[in-house]
Amino acid sequence: MAIIETAALTKVFPGPDRREINALGPVDLTVEAGEFICIVGPSGCGKSTLLRILAGLEQPTQGTMTAEATDLQRPFNSMVFQGDSTFPWLTVHANVEYGLRVRGVPYRERDEIAARMLRTVGLSGYAEAYPYQLSGGMRQRVALARALANDPEVLLMDEPFGALDAQNRALLQDELLYIWDQTGDSAGGGARKTILFVTHSIDEALVLGDRVLVMTAAPGRIKAEIRAPFARPRRTHELKRDPVFGELSYQIWEALRDEVDAARASELRGQR
């Protein structure tokens, strides 16, 4: 069942000297419930803009976006941002329960949910700590726990591991896959949460995704779709030993290389 569909979705921003900046589109996209979709593309191609439109944080200039919510009692989506989005004045526990508190969930219920989410991401021992006392990877786990605490149907993730070192990035990839598997089990064997995940890393996209969407240089459109045929559950470093992984990584780079060159050329023209 399609949970998100876009048709001819475009976004134009006002630019300097009354010029318009064509950031995105047209984009035609269908997302099935329970899919894990990764989106790669050159810098400035509109990946984050697409996610923000899907999150309701931006309005499209043209085109349509249809979302099929199945449970009106919970949020349709939650978003995990690239940068540190924890609230520094709140404890880890208070950060995780923040969305529930805004929604008016009773104290006891949100306390139990926050505690469960902290166990899920392995941070139970840090419930009363503040973000400044945590590493960057731990703060991203707090952000993930906060998003999951709201129990959204769709999880939108905008380069959440982009600022981390390689070791922590690999660990959090494995952890995200484990948590994603758990979301299906926690729903009584039903479908996993739907995830759209923006990344600059081809390897990360193949490790995580069911499908990898390659976007063109701005205005971003979907240029290619590559399916990742690897069985689940997956482990990051084990998967990279598979010769098929290397072949698909090369295939994605071939689709992406001209777009990266085009984006770089556009940047240089803009500097003149």
N, C-alpha and C positions, 0 to 999 in steps of 0.2 A: 504494500500500500504506500502510495506517495504521501509523504508528510509535508514536503515543501516543493513547490513548483514556481519557477520564474519564467516569464515570457518577455523577450525583448527588453530586459531590464537595463536601464542606462542611468548614469549619474554625471551631471555636469556641474562644476563648481565655478563661481565667479573668479576671474583672475585679474591681474594688473592691467591697467589701461583699457578697462572694459572688455577685455578679451575673456573668452570662456575656456575653461580647462575640461576637456573631455576625459573623465577619469575612468569610466567603466562602461562597457557594453557595446552592443546589446548582448545580454547573457540569457541563454535558455538553459535551465537546469532543473532536473528532477532528482529529488532525494527520497529514497525509500526509508521507511521506518526501520530503525535498528542498524542502519548503515554507518560505517566509519569512512568518511570521505576526507582526503587530504588535498589541499590546494597549493600548488607551487607556481611561481612566476617571478619575473624580474622585479626589482624594486620600483615602486610607483605604478604598478600595473592595476591597482584597484582591488587587490585581495582583501585588505582590511576594510575597504569601503563596502565591498560585497557583504562581508560579515556584519558590518554595522547596519546595513539595510535589513538583513535577515533578523537582526536583534531588535529592530525598531528604533535604533539610535539615529538613523538617517532616513530620509524619504527619497525614493527614486525620482529622477527627473521625468522619465518615461518608463512605460512597461508596467508589468504587474508582478506581484508576489503573492502566492496563495499558500496559507498554512492550514493544515488539517489537524487541529488539536483533538485529542481523544478524551481528555480529562480536564474539564474546565475548573476543577477544584485546585489545580496546581499550575505553576507558571509554565508557559509554553517553552521558554528558553532561558538559559543563563549563560553569561559570557565570562571567559577567563582571558584577561588582557596580557599583553607582552610584558609590560613593566610591573613593578611591585605595586599591587593595588590593595594591599592590606592597610587597615587604618592604624596608624602608629600609636594612637591613644587608647586603643582597645586591646585587651588580652587576646590570645589565640582563640580561646573558647568564645569570647564575645564577638570576634571577627566572624567565626564560622556561623554563629546563630543570628548574625545581623539581619540577613534577608528575611528570616523567619519572624524576627521581632517587628520589622517594618510591615510585614503582612498581618500582624496581630495574632500570631500563633501563641497559645498560652505558654507561660514560663516553663512548666514541667515538661511539656511536649518538646519545646525547642531545646531544652537542656538535654533531654535524652537523645534527640537527633544529633545535636552538635557533638556529644560524647561519642556516639556511634561513628560519625564521620571522621572524628579524630583517630579513632581506633583503625578505621579503614585505611587512612593515609599514614599510619604509624607515628602519630604525634600525641598520643594520650598523655605522655609524660610532660608535655609542654603546654598544657591547657591554660595555665596561669601565667605563662611567659608573655612578653611583649615582642612585637616583630623585630625590634632592634637587637634582640637577644638571639635571633635565629639566623641561619645561613640563607643565602638567596634561594637555594633549592627547597629549603624548609618553608620559606615564605610562599613559594609557588604551590607547595602542597596545601598550605592554609587556604590559598585562593581557590584551589580545586575543591577542597572540602566545603568551602562556603558555597560554591556553585552547586555541588551535589546535594548539599543540605536542603536546598529548595526543591529537590526532586523534579527537575525540569524534564520535559520530553526531549528537548534538543539542547545539546551542549555545544556552544560556539567557542573555539579556542584560537586566539590570535597570537601565533608564535610564542606560546607560553614558556618554552624552554630555550628561547633564542639567546638569552643572556647568560646561560649556564655553561660551565666547563664541560668537556666531553664526557667525563666520568659521571657527573651528576645528571647530565642529559640522558645518558643511556639508562641509568637507574630509574629516572622518572618516566622514561618511555615504557620500561617494563612494568612499573607501578601503575601507569595509566591503563595499560592493556589488562592488567589483573583486575583493577577496579571496574573497568568496562565489562569484563566478563561477569563480575559479581552483580552488576546492575540487572543482567538478565535473570540470574538466579534469584535475586531478591524480589523479583516480580512474579515469583511462582513458576519459573521456567519460561517466562515470556521473552519477548524481544529485548535485546539490549537497548540502551539509550542511543539515540541518533547523535552522531558527533560530526561536526565540520571543523577541520583543523587546518589552519594556515601555517605554512612553514617555508623557509628558504632551502631547507635541506632535503635533497632527493632521497637520501638513505632513510631519513626519518619518515618521510611520506610512505615509502615502501614497507618499512617496519610496521607502521601503525595502520595504514589504510586498507579498505576493501577496494577502493578506486582512488586513483591519483588523477586529478584534473590539472592540466598544464594551461596556464593563461598566457596570452600574448602581452607584448608591451602595450602601454596605455594608448588608447582606451582598452582596458582589459576585456578580452573575450576568451571563451574556452576553445583552445586550439586542438587539444588532444585529450583523450581519456585512456588511461592504462589501468587494467585490472591487476591487482596483486593476488596471484593464485595460491598463496601460501596458507597451509592449514593453521588453524588456531587450536590451542593457545600458542602464542609466539614468544620467543626470547630473542632479544636484539642481536647478540653476538652469534648465537647459533644460526640465525636466519642469514646473516651475512656470509656464511660459509657456502650457501647454496649457489651453484653457478647460475641459476635462473635469476637470482637476485642481481648479480653483476650485469647480466644481459639487459634486464629491465631498467636498471639504473642508467646504462648507456643509452637505451631507447628514449628515456625521459630527457636526458641531457641533449640528445640530438634534436628533440622537439623544442627544447628550451633555449638552445645556444643562440639562434638567430634573434630571439626575442630579447635576450640579455644584451646582445650587441646593439639592437635597435634602441633599447632603453638608455644605454650608455651614450649613444650618439645624440639622443634627444637631450640628455643632461648637458652634454658639452655645448650644444647649440644654445641652450638656455643660459649658459655662463658667458656667452659672447656679447 
